[in-house]
């Protein structure tokens, strides 16, 4: 099993987990807060295309809104 962080901070977080067993390889993206284009760019830097992902796990979603009164 291999882990690769492709970002952590105020812009977003992302962790790619890759596990291989025999001829089967599974790739899972954990908690990606980046935009779609940025996530794809960062995945490609790690040698993984978005179409190669088997799953995406979103750990937390925060919606921040402000109301002027």
N, C-alpha and C positions, 0 to 999 in steps of 0.2 A: 504494500500500500504506500502511495506517495501523496504528500500534501504540498501545495504551493499557494502561498498567499500572494494575491495580486493587488493588494491595497488594503490599507486600514487607516481610517482617519475621518475627518469631517466631510470629505468628498464621497466617501462610501467605503464599503468593506467587501471583501471577496476571498473565498478560499476554494481552491479546486482540489478535490479528492479523486485519486485515480487508483483503482484496484484491478489487478489482473489475476485470473485463475485459468490456467490452460490456454485456450484460444479465445476466452471471453475477457473483455476489458470493460469496466464500468467507470463512467466519469460523472461526478456529482458536483454541482456548484452550490456552495453554501452562502447564504445571506449577502446577496449582491445589491448594494445600494447605489451602484453606478448607473448611469444612463445605458440604454441598450447598445449604443454605438461604442461607448467607452468600455463597457464590459466585453464586447466582442474584440475590440482592439487589444485589451489586456489578455484575454484568453489566447488570442493568436500569438502574442509574444511568448506564451507558454507552450506553443505548439499544439493548441487544441482549438478547433473551430466550434462555434455555437451549435452547429448541427451534429456534433459528436457527443453532446451532453445527453446523459440518460435521465437526469433529474435535476431540478433546481429546488433547493430548500430555502424558504424565507423564514428566518428565525424571529424577526420582529419587524413590525411596521409602525411607524410613528407619523401621525398627521398633526402638524402644527398649524394652527390658524390664529389670526388676530382679528379682533373686532374693534373698530373705532366707534367710540360713543360720543 
